[in-house]
Amino acid sequence: MSLSLDPRDNGVDVDRVQVIEKTVPTLLVVNATNPWLLAELEPEAQAVAITFEIKPEHLLRSLSGEDGGPAGRLPMTLPVSAQAIADSPRDVPGKFLGDEYAYRDRDGNLYSYGFGRSL
């Protein structure tokens, strides 16, 4: 089992995802059992949903607006890069490392602890 946060190291065909995102409007769904590096996956996606071991049928219900639609907050910070992880103190959670540690998407959203939407 890989402990890498790089999608390529975890079986994601990043090149294929990028082609799909450039071809058709795409909802990028990331199952985040651990933080992920999103820099190669997010920029061309129309939207991003981060899930935490949700069943596919529940994801589809939420995306279709049932039960109020998608909502939730990140319980962790997603790092900007592997270098940010390497440079961080090992005993300090990402939520305490500041804005320079967290991934910022093309719209300026900071994927830090607590980011998301609520109903």
N, C-alpha and C positions, 0 to 999 in steps of 0.2 A: 504494500500500500504506500503510495507516494504522499509525502507531507508537503510537497511543493504547492505553492499557490498559483503557479503558472498553468493556465488551462491546457497548454500543449503537453505538459508533463502528466496530465490527468485524462488523456484520451480524447480531448476535444480537437476536432479538425478545424482549427482556427481559420485556415485559408479558405475552406469550404463555407464556413459561416460568413466570412467577409464577402465572398462572391454572392451568396444568397442575399445578404443585407444590401448590397449594391444593386441587385436585380429587382427585388420586390420589397415593399414595406414589411418590416420584420419586427416582431416582438421578441426580444431576447429574454429568455427565462433562464435564470441561473439558480441552481439548487445549491445554496450556500451552507453546507454543513461546516465549512471553515471559510475564512475570507478568501476571495479570489482576486487576481489581477485582471482588471477589465479593460485596460488600455487598448488592446487589440480587438476586443469584441464589441464594445459599446459605441464607438463613434458613429458608425453607420446604421445602428439600430434606430427604428422609429420610437421605440419605447423599451424600457427595461423593467422586468419584474423579478424580484429576488424571493425565492421560496425557501422553506426550511422543511424538507421531507414531506411536502404536501402531496396528497394523492392526485393524480391527473384529473380525475372527475371533479374534485373540489376546486382545482385551479380553473377549470373550464367554467364551473358555476360562478366563481368569483369574477372572472374576466367578462362573463356575460351580464354581470350586474346583479346577480342573485345575492341575497344576504347583504346588500349594500355595496357590493363591488369590492375591488382590491383595496386593502388598507394594511398598514403595519409600519413598524419602525425597526431600523437595523439594531440588532443586539450587539453589534461589533462594528469596528471601523474597517473599511476595505482600503488597503494600502495603495498608494500611487504607483509603487514599483518594487521590484525585488531589492533594489539598492536601499530604498527607504526602510525595508525590513532589516537588511544587513546592518544599517547604521543605527538602528534603534536599540535602546537598552532591552535586554532580554526579559526583565522582570516588570516592565511597564506596559500595560495594555494600550493598544492603539488609541483608545478614546482619550488618553492623557497626553498624547504626543503632539497635539496641535494640528492646525490646518495643513501644514506642509507635508504631513504624513499621509493624509487621506486622499483618496482618488477624487478628482474633480472632473465631471463629465463635460461634454461639449456645450451644454447649456449653463454651466457654472454651478451645478448642484454638487455639494460636497458629501461624499459617501462616508460620513463619520457616524459614530454611535448616535442613535436616535433619529437619523435621517429617514424620512418616509412620509407617508400620508396617513391621516386618521379620518375617521368618519365624523 
